[in-house]
Each structure stands twice: as C-alpha cells, then as structure tokens.
Amino acid sequence: MHRHGYKGRKFGRETDQRKALLRGLICALILNHSINTTLTKAKEMRRYTEKLVTLAKKGGLANRRLIVARLDSMQAAAHLIDIVVPAIKRDSGYLRIKSIGYRKGDNAEMATIAFVDEITVAKPEVKKPAAKPVVKKEKK
C-alpha cells in the first residue's frame, strides 16, 4: 500500500485534535512572531499560515471573516491583519524555518519558525496621572 495523493501530516492524532493543535500553534506564532516547535509541526503549520497571511494581504470583510473562522481567536486575527500584514513587504514566502537541534527528552528535531520580515509592535504610551501635592496638617 502506498501513500500517494495524501496531503498533510497526521501527528498521531485524530482530526479534531490535529486541527486544534495547528490553530493553537498558528495563533501563538501570530501573536509572538516566532515560536520553537518540532520541525514537522513547523513545516505543516507553514502551509496554513502562509495562506492566512495572503488572505489578510488581500483585505476585505469576507477575508477578515475567513481568517477569524480559521483561527478561532479574534485577538490573533486582529493582530495578523492590523500589525503583522502591514509590516510584510513581500508577495510570498512569509515564514522562515530554522533548525535548532534536538530536544533533550525524546531527541525530536526542533525548529524555530518566524516571519522573514521584521515586525515591530509600537506599544502605546501609558500616561501616568499627575501626582497630587501632599498637604501636611499641622498639629496644634
């Protein structure tokens, strides 16, 4: 028996568990801009993440709703559309996978997956309330 024509990796999980795993990894990547995971998981999530970034680059309400549906996280979808996509200056090949050695416990090959372009997040300045002058009461 051969495995021709079957796309995707199974990770030894059932379909719902596999989808949840990939969604969680993709959300973490979008929010943190770089994560460490096993090489096979990084290669598999690159397929889905690059398609999401392309959808976000096209823009529009329908594409925004597709992204939210596929991520199950409004925070990650908003971060992708509002912060990550404007910082990307290329048409494809948004992610880089770099091997970082082997995990100590089970010797699994580890990798870092990150966006190729530098993504900077401008943190809003928090205004501190003006300190009120302390008035000391005199004792009589």
LUMBAMAR-247850 format. One line per field, with one value per residue (C-alpha): residue number from 1; residue in three letters; x, y, z. Coordinates in steps of 0.05 Angstrom, whole numbers, plus 5000, padded with zeros to 4 digits. Last residue first. Layout:
N
nr <- [NUM|...]
rest <- [Ala|...]
xx <- [X|...]
yy <- [Y|...]
zz <- [Z|...]
% end
This chain:
140
nr <- [140|139|138|137|136|135|134|133|132|131|130|129|128|127|126|125|124|123|122|121|120|119|118|117|116|115|114|113|112|111|110|109|108|107|106|105|104|103|102|101|100|99|98|97|96|95|94|93|92|91|90|89|88|87|86|85|84|83|82|81|80|79|78|77|76|75|74|73|72|71|70|69|68|67|66|65|64|63|62|61|60|59|58|57|56|55|54|53|52|51|50|49|48|47|46|45|44|43|42|41|40|39|38|37|36|35|34|33|32|31|30|29|28|27|26|25|24|23|22|21|20|19|18|17|16|15|14|13|12|11|10|9|8|7|6|5|4|3|2|1]
rest <- [Lys|Lys|Glu|Lys|Lys|Val|Val|Pro|Lys|Ala|Ala|Pro|Lys|Lys|Val|Glu|Pro|Lys|Ala|Val|Thr|Ile|Glu|Asp|Val|Phe|Ala|Ile|Thr|Ala|Met|Glu|Ala|Asn|Asp|Gly|Lys|Arg|Tyr|Gly|Ile|Ser|Lys|Ile|Arg|Leu|Tyr|Gly|Ser|Asp|Arg|Lys|Ile|Ala|Pro|Val|Val|Ile|Asp|Ile|Leu|His|Ala|Ala|Ala|Gln|Met|Ser|Asp|Leu|Arg|Ala|Val|Ile|Leu|Arg|Arg|Asn|Ala|Leu|Gly|Gly|Lys|Lys|Ala|Leu|Thr|Val|Leu|Lys|Glu|Thr|Tyr|Arg|Arg|Met|Glu|Lys|Ala|Lys|Thr|Leu|Thr|Thr|Asn|Ile|Ser|His|Asn|Leu|Ile|Leu|Ala|Cys|Ile|Leu|Gly|Arg|Leu|Leu|Ala|Lys|Arg|Gln|Asp|Thr|Glu|Arg|Gly|Phe|Lys|Arg|Gly|Lys|Tyr|Gly|His|Arg|His|Met]
xx <- [4963|4985|4999|4966|5011|4988|5014|5015|4974|5015|4994|4963|5011|5001|5013|5050|5023|5069|5093|5099|5157|5155|5220|5207|5221|5166|5188|5191|5245|5260|5268|5286|5258|5311|5258|5277|5334|5302|5347|5379|5357|5332|5309|5241|5228|5159|5130|5150|5101|5087|5137|5138|5107|5100|5028|5010|5034|5002|4929|4910|4951|4938|4864|4862|4903|4857|4794|4815|4782|4838|4802|4737|4772|4813|4751|4716|4773|4773|4699|4708|4763|4838|4881|4940|4899|4883|4957|4975|4924|4952|5022|4998|4965|5025|5074|5036|5058|5132|5133|5098|5149|5208|5185|5167|5200|5160|5168|5122|5093|5019|5020|5062|5019|4956|4988|5009|4939|4906|4953|4939|4864|4864|4904|4859|4797|4826|4852|4925|4988|5019|4975|5016|4986|4969|4951|4959|5007|5010|5027|5000]
yy <- [6443|6392|6416|6382|6361|6373|6323|6350|6309|6267|6275|6212|6168|6167|6099|6103|6056|5999|6001|5930|5915|5860|5845|5809|5734|5715|5661|5586|5559|5485|5423|5353|5303|5272|5248|5285|5331|5361|5362|5419|5489|5481|5546|5554|5621|5648|5699|5664|5702|5773|5811|5873|5847|5901|5919|5844|5834|5893|5904|5840|5790|5823|5827|5753|5734|5773|5748|5676|5616|5618|5591|5628|5694|5689|5674|5734|5780|5752|5768|5838|5859|5852|5818|5819|5782|5726|5720|5718|5662|5622|5630|5605|5542|5513|5539|5499|5433|5451|5477|5415|5371|5410|5407|5473|5539|5603|5670|5730|5724|5737|5707|5647|5633|5636|5588|5539|5539|5530|5473|5436|5447|5419|5358|5345|5350|5303|5249|5249|5210|5274|5264|5302|5334|5313|5242|5233|5174|5137|5068|5000]
zz <- [6349|6299|6229|6170|6114|6043|5992|5922|5874|5826|5754|5726|5687|5613|5583|5517|5465|5448|5376|5353|5307|5255|5220|5154|5150|5199|5248|5256|5302|5296|5338|5316|5367|5412|5462|5525|5503|5442|5381|5344|5325|5254|5222|5189|5156|5141|5092|5029|4985|4959|5002|5046|5110|5164|5143|5149|5220|5256|5236|5200|5239|5306|5292|5274|5336|5382|5349|5360|5327|5275|5214|5228|5244|5179|5138|5169|5151|5080|5073|5102|5054|5054|5002|5050|5103|5054|5036|5111|5121|5063|5092|5159|5132|5096|5148|5201|5169|5164|5236|5262|5226|5253|5325|5358|5376|5364|5329|5315|5386|5370|5300|5321|5382|5339|5288|5343|5374|5306|5289|5354|5349|5278|5300|5359|5315|5263|5309|5329|5310|5281|5219|5167|5106|5036|5014|4939|4942|5008|4983|5000]
% end
